[in-house]
């Protein structure tokens, strides 16, 4: 009898453990119901973590679980959330439930209070955070970049395999897909009567060229941004070649090969990459971080009492035979009345589609069409107007205006489409919520994320001569 009882207890114990294990790894089913998504914010250290919560979402619970080691990064994050809750117009109603401790990661993994983890902060451990979270069965919405060096690239690939095995989603936040000039540039490139064939270009004259200029000292949500000191350590934040460049690489793929799965092993050929520093004085560093001196971990980057910050870079590569050139620049502060700047040129056989954002555009991105060598001017203008009318039905209010260049047209875009960079985080999140209900990402998203991070990590490796 005693042995029988022991056997029964053993069976019950094994069954209980199996059920617990299955429950731990069974992904939740989302229906779009109110409050069913429960956010976890892990070690917030970048203002993008807060921008996810700048707006409210019916599907996301007001209770947000925050796990952090503590310090100024956490204080800044919570202050931003408080500001969103307290603003007079369309205030949010977030309830931040905060755990602070050196074991914050282990606490998050064991408690499993939420079902979607948001990570935006120090990038050195981000790939590890993602992997451990996915292994626990929690979905991940990650700020870029998800990986900052080629050593971690294989680990990131493994993360996508884990997500697939467990039926959960791993997705990065690509806000630039929601900027209206990028959207319309893509739409126009898909109209053969306007764009013609996609040119392939050469290394000297690439068919796709993008340039992005950013600034360390800027305003976010109307307040001067205080950056954590670790942000300036490229071993923690990553260089521009693996950080901001993710947006440009993503746009090249998204615009040239929309909804087509790419294989980085076959479709990408890296040609060259280089990097160079922005030199920052002690005074500028203090204005940005609030610190009177450089931390010890930045000593390796100090020369003549100035910080040499490797946040400028250039990438030259081929994507399915198309030559692309990407340039990323960081200055300390934008001149008065200006801001971050984006330039983009896509070259087709009939036209170039160009985004400019300079003084002539009042530092707002504007889209232009310049007819090319295969365009018969009278017939081309008629084809342009005919095709543009079809595009107007999809984007009401857009107009065409001739420029001083006889071969140029300016796409006039209503202000209602210009919602701003911060609002794009809400748009990305809304899209991710739809994917949760669908239970999967579009088939092309995962291979293209892998392709994107292959380009960025290989570019850094090439620039360093490794």
N, C-alpha and C positions, 0 to 999 in steps of 0.2 A: 504493500500500500504506500509505504514511504517513497519507494522508487517511482511508483506511478505518479504521485504528487509532484516529485521533482521533475519528471518528464513533462508533465502538463505545464508546470511553471516555466520550464525552459522553452517550450513551444510558444507560450504566451509572450515571453520576453523577446524571442526572436521575431515573432509577428509584430509586436509593438515597435521594435527597432526598425523593422523593414517599413512599416507604415509611416514612421517618423521620417525615415530617409526619403521615402517616396513623396511625402508631403513637402519636404524641404526642397525637392528638385522638380516638383510639378509646377510649371509656370501658371500664373493666374490667367483667367480668361477675362478679357475686357469687352464690355458691351457698349461703352459710351455713357454709362450711368453716372449720375452726379457723385463726385467724391470717391470714385473707385480707384483712382490713381493716387498713391501715397508717396510723396517725394521724400527722398533722402538727399541732403546736401553734404557731401564728404569733403572735409578740410577746405572750405572756401578760401581762396587766396587771390582770386582775380575777379574784377567787377562783373565779368560776364555771368558769374554764378547768380548774382542778384538780378541781372537783367531778365533771366528766365521768369522771375517773379514780379516783373514790373507791371504785368497785367494779370487778371484773374481768369481762371478757366473752370467751367462748370464741372468738367470731368476730374479735376484735381482737388483733393481734399485741402481744406484750409490749414490743417495740421502738417507742418513740415519738420522732419527730424534732421537735426544738424549734429554732425559728429566732427569734433575739431580738437587739436592739441591746445587751442586757446591762443591768446596774443592779439596783436593789432589787426591781423588779417580777419579774424573772427569779428572783432569790434566794428571794423569798417563794413563788413558784410551785413551785420545786424542793423547797423545805422542806416544802410541803404534800404533795407526791408522796412524799417520803421518809417522812413521818409515816404515810401510808397503807400503805407497804411495811413499816414497822416495827411497826405496831400488833399487839397480841397476839391479837386476835380477827379472823378472816377477813382476814389481811393480803393486800395486792396484791403484784404482782411486776413492776412496771413498770421498764423500762430506758430512761431518758431519754438520748437521743443529741443533744447540744446544739451548735448552731453560734451563735457570738456575733460580730457584726460590723455595721458600718453598712450593709453591703449584704445584710442578712439576707433581705429580700424577694426580691431578684434571685437569691440563692443558693437559696432554696426553690424558686423557679420553674424554675430551670435544672436543679437536681438531681432534682427530682420523686421524692423518696425514698418518699413516701406517696401514698395515693389518696383520703384524706378529710382536709380541713383544718378544724381547730377554731380559731375566732377569738373571743376574749373579752378585751377590753382597751380601750385608748383608742379612742373611737368616732369621732373626727374623720376618720380615714383608713380606717375599717372598710369602707365601701362600696367604696372603691378597691381594698382588699385582696381583697374578695370578687370584684370584676370581673376583676382580673388572675389570680386563682387559677382561676376558671371558664374563662377563655380558654385556660389551660394544660391544661384537661381534668380537673381535680381536683374532686371533690365537696366541698361546703362545709356544715358544721354550725356555725351562727353563734349566739352568744349575742345576746340582744336588747340594744339595738336595732340593726337593720341599717342604719338611716339616722336622722340627728338633725336634719335641716332640709329644708325644701321644695325648696331648690336641688338637693339630691342625690336627690330622689324619682324623677326621670326616669331617673337613672343606675341606681337600684335596679330599676326596671322593665326596663331594658335587661339587667340581670344575669339576670333570670328568662328573658329571650329567649335569651340566650347558653346558659343551662343547658338549655333546651329543644332548641336547635339541636344541642348536643353530646351530648344524651342523658344528662346528669348531673343531680344533685340539689342544690338550694339550699334549706335548711330552717333555721328558727329554733327556739330552745329555749323552748317554752311549758310551763313546769313546772306552772302552776296548773291545767291540765287534769287533772292527776293527784292533786289534793287531793280527798279523799273527800267533803267537804261540797259542793264545786263539782260533782262527779260526780253526787251524789244530787239536788242542786237541779235539774240538767239532766234527770235521769231523771224526776223528779216533774212537771216542766213539760211532759213529753211524754205525760202521762196526762190526757186530757180530763175524766174523771170526778172527778179531784182538782183540776186546775189550771183547767179551763175553757178559754176563749179567751184568747189573749194580748191584754192591754189595750194601747192605743196611748199613753195618757197625754197630758200636755201639757208645755209647757216649765216651768210652775210646779210641776206634779205629775207627774214622769216615771214611766213604767211600769217602767223599769229604772234602778236606782240602785246604784252601787258606790262604796265608799270604801276607800282603802288607806293605812295609816299605817306608815311605815318609820323607821329610826333609823340615823344615821351610825356610831355607836359600838356595836358588837355583838360577840358571840362567834360564831365559825365553826369547826366541828369541835372545839369545846371550848376554843378559844384566841381571845384578843382580836384582832379584825381590825385590821391596819394598812392604811390606805387610802393609795394613792399621792396625792401632792399634786395631780396633774393631774385627779384624780377630781372635785375641787372647782371646776374650770374648766368652765363650762357649754359653752364652745366646743369642748372636747375630750370631755367625758363626755355632754353634752346635758342639757337641763332635764328635770324630772320629766314634763312634758307629752309628751316624746318618748322617755322611758326606761321607767320603771316602768309608765306608762300603757299600754304595749303589752300587758301582761298583762290589764288590765281591758277594753280594746277587744277583745282576742281572746276573752275570756270572753263578752262580749255577743254576738258573732257565733256562737261555738261553742254557746252555750246556746239562743239564740233561733232560730237557723237552722242546726241541725246538718246537716252534710254537704251544704249547699246553697251553690253557687258564687255569690258576690256580685260585682256590678259597681259599683265605687266611683263611676263617672260617673252612674249612674242610681239607685242604692240609698241613697246617703248625702247628707244635707243638713246641713251645718255651721251651727249656730245662734250659738254664742258660746264664748269661752274667755278665761280670765284666769290670771295667775300672780302670785306674791308670794314674798318671800324668807324663809328661815330665817336668823336672825342668829347667827353663831358667833364666840365670843371667841378670842383668841390661845391661851389655855390649852386650850380645847376642840380647836382645830386641832392643837396639839401632841400632845394625848392620842390623836388619831385618826391622825396621820401620823408623829409622832416628830420633826417639824421645829420649830425654835425661832421661825421667822419665816415670813411669807407669801412665796411666790415672786413674782418680778416680774410674771409673767403674770396674777396675781390682783389686781394693784393696781387694776384697773378696777372691781373689786367690793368694795373696802375703803372703809368709812366709819367715822370715829371709832374707828379701830384694831380694827374688827370686820369679819368677812367676811359680806357679804350674798349668801347662796346661794339662787338662784332654783330651788328644788326643791319648790315647792308649786304646785298648779294645779287647774283645774276645766274640764271639757269638757262642753258641752251640744250634742247633735246628734240627728238622726233616722236610724234605720236601717230602711229599708222602711216608713217612716211611724211607727215606734215611737220615742217620745222616751226618750233615755238621758242620764243625768247621771253623770259620773265625777269623783271627787275624789281627788287624791294629795297626801299630806302627809309631810313629813320633819321629825322632831325630832332633836335631837342624840343623846339616850340615853333608852331606855325606863326607866320607874320599876322598882324592884326587883321581881322576880317576874313581870314582864310581858314583852312583846316586840312584834314587828310585829303589826298588827291589820288584819283584813279584815272589811268589812261589805258585804252584798249583798242587794238586794230585787228579786224578780221578781214583777210583779203580773198575775195572771190574773183572769178574770171570776168564778171560784169560790174562789180562794185567793191569798194572798201567800206566797211561799217566801222565807224570810229567814234569812241567815247572820249570826250575832252572835258577837263575840269580845271580850268585855269582862270586867269584874270578876265579874259573875254567872256567867259561863262559865269562870271561872278562866283567862281569856285563851287558851282553846282554841276554835277555830271550832266552833260548834254550829248545826245546822239546825233551823228551826221551820216549821210549817205553820199559817197563820191563815186560817180560812174567811172568805169575803167575802160580798158582797151577793147573789150569785146562788146561794148554797149553802143549801139547806134542811137545817137542822142535823141532825135525826134520820136522814134519808136520806143526807146527806152523810157522816156518820160511818160508816155501813155501807159506802158506796162507798169511802171512804178505807181502811177495814180490808180490804176485799176486794182492792183494787188493791195495797195495801201487801204483802199476802201474796205476790202475784206478784213484787213487787220483792225480797222476802226470799229467794226461790229463787235470784235472781241475785247477791244480796249477803247470804249467810248470816250471821245474828247481829244484824242491825239490828232495832230494835224501835221501837214507838210508845209515847209516854208523854204523858198529858194534862198540860197546864200549868195554872197558876192562872187563866189566861185561859180562859173557857168555850169560846172559839172557837179555842183554840190547842193544838197538839201538838208535842212535842219528839221529833226523830228520834235515838234512842240508837244510837251507833256504837261497835262494839268497838275497842279500842286497836290491834288487829292491822292495822286499815286506816289508822291514823295513822302513816305511816312517816316523816313529816317532810320539810321542804323540800329538804334536801340529797339525800335519797334519790330525789327526783323527777327529778334530773338523770340518774340511771341509768335510770329508766323511759323518759324521752325518748329516750335513746341506744338502748335496746333496740328501741324503735319505729322509730327511724331505720334500724337495722340490718335490720329486716324490709323497709323500703322499698327499701333497697339491693338486696336479693335480688329483690324484685318488679320492680326497674328503674324505678320511678316512684313519685311521691307520689299520694295520692288526688286525684281531679280537682278538688276544691274547694279544696285547700290553697293553691295558688299565687294564684288570684284573691283569696282571702281574706287572704293575707299582704299583697298589694298594697293591698287595701281598708283593712286595719289601719294600715299606714304612711301612707296618705293621711290618715286621721283624725288621727293624732298630729302629722304635720308641718304640716297645715293648722291644727290647734289652736294650735301654737306661733306660727305666722304671725299668727293672729288676736290672740293674747294680746299680741304685740309691736306690734300695730297696723300691720303691714306690708301 
